Amino acid sequence: MLDNLFSMKDKVCVVTGGSRGLGRAMTEAYLQAGASRVYITARKADACEQAAEELSALTSHGECVALPCNLSTTDEIARFGDAVAEREGAIDTLVNNAGTAWEAPLDQFPENGWDKVLDLNTKTPFFLTQKLLPQLKAAASAKGDASVINTGSIAGIKGDSSNTFSYATSKAAVHQLTRNMAFALADDKVRVNAIAPGRFHSKMTEVFENNTEQFEAEKRAIPLHRWGHDEDIMGIALLLASRAGAFITGEIITVDGGTTLI
């Protein structure tokens, strides 16, 4: 019974920003748990295709399919959604994970840095979910439910001293978007939740990790005294996409080693 609870057997998933970091870890989790196909997208075609090849080699039963795309514009969102819809009539899980950040002092923060981050981090999840609603509803109708998972952040929950104003704002917006979409799609049995990670080892956080003094200070401040690893995000991604999470919707779940307790 427990194996079935967390099984992704025969499920079809879409993970944006799936070529590296948290998106890649979630893609691996779905494939290892039995997903038949996981579509990933990333802005760099070569990296996206290489990741898909490597991830497909991890299992004998599932396939990772690369659909390179820059999801920062509505035209590209539509193109990507059409490409998925041409291949699949139903999608069990959509993970809106693609994101970016911008850092600058408050008195120097540029408008393009604000717009770039809000567009990709907040606008894209809404319009991609909208675009793929027919496929999500089809899966929910056939199998009992479907799942949308948005990647939020503890930056959207608590204040800090960093100068990532648009990033923190975008993630707070993602959290509220998640709640509102969960209400809107509940009757269609499409569940919508968000994962709010703390510090994880990734390309985006390399600059902090390479500063040994800052890295050690951050670890001391986190109640569990470490950063997150791939396995830490894989478990919650499986919970929210599988039968184990079938009664969970509208939640923002922190995965942060206790950082938001401080």
N, C-alpha and C positions, 0 to 999 in steps of 0.2 A: 504493500500500500504506500509506504513512504517513497519508494522509487517512483511510483506513478504521480505522487503529489508534485514532485519537482521536475517531472518529465516534460521535454519539449518535442516529443516524438511526432514526427510528420508536420510540425509547425513551420510556417513561413514567416520570416522576420525581415524587418528593414531597420538598419542601424546607420544613422548619419554620423559622419566623422568616425567611421568604423575602421580606418586604416591604422590607427595608433591609439595609445593611451587608454582611457576608460572605454571608449567605443570598441576598440579591438578586444579588450578583455571581455566585454559583454558578448560580442560576437562569438568568441571562443566558447564561452559558457553555453550559449544556445546550441552551438554545433555539437559540443561534447555531450549535451543533454538530449540529443536526438533530433534537432531541427533538420528538416530536409533541405531548406535553402535559407541563406541569410544574405540579403542584398546590402552591400556597403557602398557608401559614397564618400569621396574626399575631393578636395580641389585639385590635388596633384595626381594626374592620371597614372603615372608610373608607380608611385607609391601605393595607390589604391589597388592597382592590378597585382602588384607584388604581394601585398598583404592578403588579397583574396586567394592567391595561389598557395601561400603558406598556410593560411587557415583551412583551406579545403583539404590539405594534406594531413590534417590532424585526425580526421575521421574517415571511415570507409562508407558511411551512410549519408553524410551531408555535404553540401556544396556551398561555398562562399562565392558570391557573384559580385564583381566590381562594376559599378556604374558611376564613373567619375563625373563630378559635377560641382560647380560653385553655387551653393544654395543661398547666396547673399542677395539674389534678385528674384522677383516674382516670376520672371520669364524662365529662369533656370529651375525654380521650384516646379513650375508647370511641366517643363521638359523632363525632369527627373520623375515626377509623378506619372507622366504618360508612359515613360519607359518601364516603370514598375507595373503599371496597369496592363500594358501589352503582354506582359509575361505571367501575371498572376491575377486570378479573379477574386482571390481572398487573401488577406494578410492578417495573421494572428497577432503580431506584435510590431509596433512602430516605436523605435527609440529615437527621440529627437535629442541628439547628443552633440551635433556640430556646434562649435562655439569659438569665440575669440575674445581677446581682452585688449585693453589700451590703458597705459599708465602715464599720467602727467599731473603736475601740480594743479590745484584748483584754479589758480589765476592764469594758467597757461593751457588749460584743457581745450582742445580744438573741437569744432563742430563735427568735422569729419570723423574724429575718433569716437565721438558720441554716437553718430549715426551708424557707423560701421558695426559697432558692437550691438546696439539695439536692434538693428536689422537682422543680423544673423542669429543672435541669441534669443530674441523674443518674437520678432515678426515671422521668421522662418518656421519655428515649431507650429505656430497657429495655422499658417497657410499650407504647410505640407500636410498637416493633419486634415485640414479641410479638403485638400486635393485627394487624399487617400481614404476619405470616409466611406465611399462605396465598397472598397475592398475590406475595410475593417468591419463594417456592418455585415458584409457577406460572411465573414469568418465567425462573427458573433452569432449570427442566425443559425449557421450550420453546426457550431460546436459548443454553444452556450455562452461564450463571451470572447472578447478580444481585448487587447491591452495597449494603451499608449503610455510610454514612460518618457518623461521629460527630465533632462539633466539640469538641475538647479545648482545651488551652492550654499554653503553656510555664509558666504559673502552677502547673500540676499536675506540673511536672518539677523546677523549681528554686525555692528559697526567695527571698523578697525582703522589703523593709521595709514593704510596703503592709499595710493592715489588712483585707484581703479574705479573711479566714480561711475562710469557708464556700465562697467561689468557688474558691480554690486546692484545697481538699479535694475539692470536687465534680468538678473537672477531673482530678485524680489518679484518682478513682474511675472516671470515664469511660474513662480509658486502660486500667485493668485490666478494666473491663466489656468493652471492645472486644476484648481478648485472649481473654477467656473465651467471648464470643459467637462469635468466629472459630472457636474449637475446636468449639463446639457445633453450628455450622451448616456446617462444612466438607463433610460428607458430602452435604448438600443443595445444594452448589455456590453457597451464598450467602456472599460474601466480606464481611468486616467490618473496616474500618480507621478510624483517627482522624487528623484533621488537627489539629496543635497550633500555632496561630498565635502569633506574637509581637505586637508593636504594629502595629495597622492603623488607618487612618483610618476611623472609624465614629462613630455616635451615642454609643456607650458610652465612647469614649475622648476625646470632645470636651473634657471637663474638663481633661485633661492637655495636650491640644494647644493649648488657649487660654492656658495658662500658658507664655508664651514662653521663660522661663528654663529651666523644667523640660523643655520640648519640645526645646530645643537641646541640653541636657545629655544627654538620652536618645539623641538621634541620634548624638552624639559617642561614646557608650558602645557602641552597636551596631556590630559589625564592618563592616557594609556602610553605616553612617552614614545610614540613612534608615528611615522607617516603611514598612510594606507598602501596596501599592495593589491595586485590584480585580483587575488582571491577575495579580498574584502568587498570589491564591487561586484564580482561575479555572483556571489550568493544572493545579494539583494535583487540583482537583475533577474535571476531565476525565480525568486519568490514572486515578484510582481508580474511576471509573464506566464507563470504556470498555474496549475490547479491550486497550488498551495496558497496563492494570493487572490483567489476568486471572490473573496468577500471584502477586498480592500480597494477602495477608490477614493479619490480626492485627498490623498495623504501626501505630505512632504516628509520624507524619511531621511533623517540625517545619518550620514555614515562618516563620522569625524573623530573617532577615538575619544569622544567626550568633550570636544572643544567648545561646543555651545553650552556646556555646563558652567563655564568660567564666567 
